[in-house]
């Protein structure tokens, strides 16, 4: 355990680290995820991933023609 001055300095450093956030990752994620599966509503980055998703998660369902490459 630190005491006195060391403790105060450590608290200041930790407070500064907390303030230096680079932004929310949720915003970047929302921009990157463009398409979603109409069956299970999972969000995917592109149509190729959506076709692969259909093949692995919904093998009995047919991929809609507007989603195919």
N, CA, C and O of each residue as an XYZ file, in Angstrom:
276
protein
N       0.843     -1.178      0.000
C       0.000      0.000      0.000
C       0.887      1.240      0.000
O       1.918      1.291      0.671
N       0.473      2.202     -0.743
C       1.209      3.457     -0.774
C       0.607      4.419      0.219
O      -0.570      4.333      0.569
N       1.442      5.339      0.666
C       0.971      6.294      1.664
C       1.322      7.701      1.247
O       2.260      7.929      0.484
N       0.571      8.617      1.748
C       0.910     10.018      1.612
C       0.973     10.505      0.182
O       0.024     10.371     -0.591
N       2.132     11.081     -0.151
C       2.314     11.727     -1.449
C       2.192     10.736     -2.609
O       1.624     11.067     -3.650
N       2.719      9.534     -2.433
C       2.633      8.529     -3.489
C       1.175      8.196     -3.817
O       0.807      8.036     -4.981
N       0.364      8.098     -2.781
C      -1.044      7.774     -2.980
C      -1.754      8.882     -3.749
O      -2.538      8.598     -4.654
N      -1.497     10.114     -3.409
C      -2.120     11.247     -4.089
C      -1.679     11.312     -5.540
O      -2.501     11.543     -6.426
N      -0.392     11.111     -5.793
C       0.118     11.125     -7.168
C      -0.488      9.988     -7.990
O      -0.833     10.179     -9.156
N      -0.619      8.813     -7.389
C      -1.204      7.676     -8.090
C      -2.667      7.956     -8.432
O      -3.126      7.600     -9.518
N      -3.392      8.582     -7.531
C      -4.780      8.926     -7.790
C      -4.891      9.926     -8.936
O      -5.789      9.816     -9.770
N      -3.988     10.896     -8.982
C      -3.989     11.885    -10.067
C      -3.710     11.227    -11.406
O      -4.383     11.518    -12.395
N      -2.717     10.335    -11.446
C      -2.381      9.631    -12.690
C      -3.558      8.795    -13.181
O      -3.866      8.794    -14.373
N      -4.213      8.085    -12.270
C      -5.357      7.258    -12.652
C      -6.519      8.102    -13.148
O      -7.230      7.701    -14.069
N      -6.715      9.260    -12.549
C      -7.781     10.156    -12.995
C      -7.482     10.673    -14.400
O      -8.396     10.783    -15.218
N      -6.223     10.993    -14.696
C      -5.841     11.464    -16.032
C      -6.022     10.366    -17.065
O      -6.451     10.646    -18.185
N      -5.711      9.135    -16.723
C      -5.892      8.015    -17.649
C      -7.361      7.841    -17.997
O      -7.700      7.550    -19.144
N      -8.229      8.017    -17.019
C      -9.657      7.873    -17.244
C     -10.221      8.952    -18.147
O     -11.196      8.710    -18.858
N      -9.631     10.137    -18.135
C     -10.134     11.241    -18.932
C      -9.695     11.156    -20.389
O     -10.320     11.780    -21.246
N      -8.660     10.417    -20.690
C      -8.108     10.348    -22.041
C      -8.777      9.260    -22.874
O      -8.093      8.465    -23.520
N     -10.105      9.220    -22.864
C     -10.788      8.221    -23.693
C     -10.755      8.673    -25.152
O     -10.870      9.863    -25.445
N     -10.600      7.727    -26.047
C     -10.434      8.025    -27.469
C     -11.766      8.061    -28.204
O     -11.790      8.286    -29.414
N     -12.842      7.853    -27.523
C     -14.141      7.832    -28.174
C     -14.806      6.485    -27.984
O     -14.176      5.516    -27.560
N     -16.045      6.441    -28.294
C     -16.814      5.234    -28.112
C     -16.578      4.260    -29.263
O     -16.546      4.657    -30.428
N     -16.416      3.000    -28.930
C     -16.284      1.984    -29.963
C     -17.628      1.652    -30.575
O     -17.697      1.088    -31.668
N     -18.698      1.999    -29.876
C     -20.025      1.721    -30.404
C     -20.294      2.509    -31.672
O     -20.948      2.008    -32.586
N     -19.795      3.742    -31.739
C     -19.986      4.559    -32.934
C     -19.262      3.947    -34.123
O     -19.822      3.857    -35.215
N     -18.034      3.531    -33.916
C     -17.258      2.917    -34.999
C     -17.886      1.597    -35.438
O     -17.892      1.266    -36.623
N     -18.407      0.857    -34.485
C     -19.046     -0.420    -34.789
C     -20.304     -0.206    -35.629
O     -20.559     -0.956    -36.572
N     -21.075      0.799    -35.294
C     -22.304      1.074    -36.034
C     -22.004      1.461    -37.481
O     -22.765      1.113    -38.384
N     -20.916      2.169    -37.705
C     -20.531      2.560    -39.061
C     -20.074      1.340    -39.859
O     -20.384      1.226    -41.045
N     -19.345      0.433    -39.222
C     -18.772     -0.713    -39.924
C     -19.809     -1.782    -40.260
O     -19.698     -2.443    -41.292
N     -20.814     -1.960    -39.406
C     -21.798     -3.014    -39.621
C     -22.931     -2.488    -40.500
O     -23.772     -1.704    -40.059
N     -22.929     -2.939    -41.752
C     -23.851     -2.384    -42.726
C     -25.065     -3.260    -43.001
O     -26.136     -2.731    -43.296
N     -24.937     -4.569    -42.917
C     -26.059     -5.441    -43.252
C     -26.420     -6.284    -42.033
O     -25.605     -6.488    -41.134
N     -27.652     -6.765    -42.025
C     -28.090     -7.600    -40.910
C     -28.904     -8.774    -41.449
O     -29.521     -8.692    -42.511
N     -28.887     -9.850    -40.698
C     -29.626    -11.052    -41.066
C     -31.103    -10.821    -40.751
O     -31.444    -10.466    -39.623
N     -31.983    -11.016    -41.733
C     -33.413    -10.794    -41.475
C     -34.039    -11.836    -40.548
O     -35.118    -11.605    -40.003
N     -33.376    -12.979    -40.363
C     -33.933    -14.032    -39.523
C     -33.572    -13.817    -38.051
O     -34.451    -13.793    -37.189
N     -32.277    -13.661    -37.768
C     -31.847    -13.562    -36.368
C     -31.360    -12.173    -35.984
O     -30.988    -11.952    -34.832
N     -31.355    -11.239    -36.919
C     -31.029     -9.826    -36.681
C     -29.576     -9.575    -36.272
O     -29.274     -8.514    -35.724
N     -28.684    -10.509    -36.519
C     -27.267    -10.283    -36.242
C     -26.719     -9.334    -37.303
O     -27.082     -9.430    -38.475
N     -25.842     -8.415    -36.889
C     -25.296     -7.431    -37.819
C     -23.957     -7.908    -38.361
O     -23.118     -8.424    -37.623
N     -23.775     -7.725    -39.666
C     -22.559     -8.170    -40.346
C     -22.015     -7.029    -41.197
O     -22.735     -6.093    -41.544
N     -20.720     -7.128    -41.529
C     -20.040     -6.036    -42.217
C     -20.388     -5.957    -43.706
O     -20.512     -4.859    -44.250
N     -20.545     -7.096    -44.366
C     -20.817     -7.050    -45.812
C     -21.673     -8.246    -46.235
O     -21.979     -9.125    -45.430
N     -22.044     -8.257    -47.490
C     -22.936     -9.305    -47.969
C     -22.247    -10.667    -48.046
O     -22.913    -11.693    -47.911
N     -20.955    -10.701    -48.254
C     -20.224    -11.978    -48.283
C     -20.329    -12.666    -46.921
O     -20.564    -13.872    -46.845
N     -20.157    -11.901    -45.863
C     -20.300    -12.467    -44.527
C     -21.726    -12.930    -44.275
O     -21.949    -13.917    -43.574
N     -22.686    -12.223    -44.840
C     -24.087    -12.604    -44.675
C     -24.374    -13.934    -45.370
O     -25.101    -14.770    -44.835
N     -23.808    -14.129    -46.558
C     -23.982    -15.396    -47.273
C     -23.342    -16.527    -46.471
O     -23.932    -17.600    -46.345
N     -22.140    -16.304    -45.924
C     -21.487    -17.312    -45.085
C     -22.303    -17.584    -43.822
O     -22.391    -18.725    -43.368
N     -22.895    -16.539    -43.262
C     -23.732    -16.678    -42.071
C     -24.935    -17.570    -42.369
O     -25.284    -18.444    -41.576
N     -25.560    -17.341    -43.511
C     -26.688    -18.179    -43.902
C     -26.264    -19.632    -44.017
O     -26.983    -20.526    -43.572
N     -25.104    -19.875    -44.610
C     -24.631    -21.248    -44.810
C     -24.388    -21.952    -43.482
O     -24.660    -23.146    -43.363
N     -23.882    -21.236    -42.485
C     -23.548    -21.892    -41.225
C     -24.682    -21.872    -40.201
O     -24.876    -22.856    -39.487
N     -25.423    -20.790    -40.116
C     -26.444    -20.662    -39.072
C     -27.856    -21.017    -39.527
O     -28.675    -21.460    -38.722
N     -28.141    -20.827    -40.802
C     -29.476    -21.109    -41.331
C     -29.365    -21.987    -42.583
O     -29.743    -21.549    -43.670
N     -28.861    -23.203    -42.452
C     -28.617    -24.027    -43.648
C     -29.891    -24.428    -44.391
O     -29.837    -24.682    -45.595
N     -31.024    -24.492    -43.712
C     -32.265    -24.882    -44.383
C     -32.908    -23.722    -45.129
O     -33.749    -23.931    -46.003
N     -32.522    -22.517    -44.790
C     -33.084    -21.333    -45.434
C     -32.298    -20.994    -46.692
O     -31.101    -21.266    -46.785
N     -32.973    -20.410    -47.639
C     -32.322    -19.993    -48.880
C     -31.937    -18.519    -48.759
O     -32.711    -17.712    -48.244
N     -30.743    -18.170    -49.231
C     -30.271    -16.796    -49.164
C     -31.116    -15.951    -50.115
O     -31.236    -16.308    -51.287
N     -31.702    -14.853    -49.663
C     -32.475    -13.993    -50.564
C     -31.639    -13.512    -51.737
O     -30.449    -13.242    -51.577
N     -32.237    -13.403    -52.903
C     -31.486    -13.077    -54.126
C     -30.840    -11.707    -54.046
O     -29.771    -11.520    -54.628
N     -31.431    -10.732    -53.355
C     -30.819     -9.395    -53.278
C     -29.598     -9.381    -52.357
O     -28.830     -8.419    -52.373
N     -29.406    -10.438    -51.551
C     -28.253    -10.486    -50.653
C     -27.074    -11.252    -51.239
O     -25.956    -11.128    -50.740
N     -27.295    -12.025    -52.265
C     -26.210    -12.823    -52.863
C     -25.236    -11.923    -53.603
O     -25.576    -10.815    -54.016
N     -24.009    -12.428    -53.761
C     -22.974    -11.663    -54.489
C     -23.142    -11.796    -55.970
O     -22.365    -11.223    -56.733
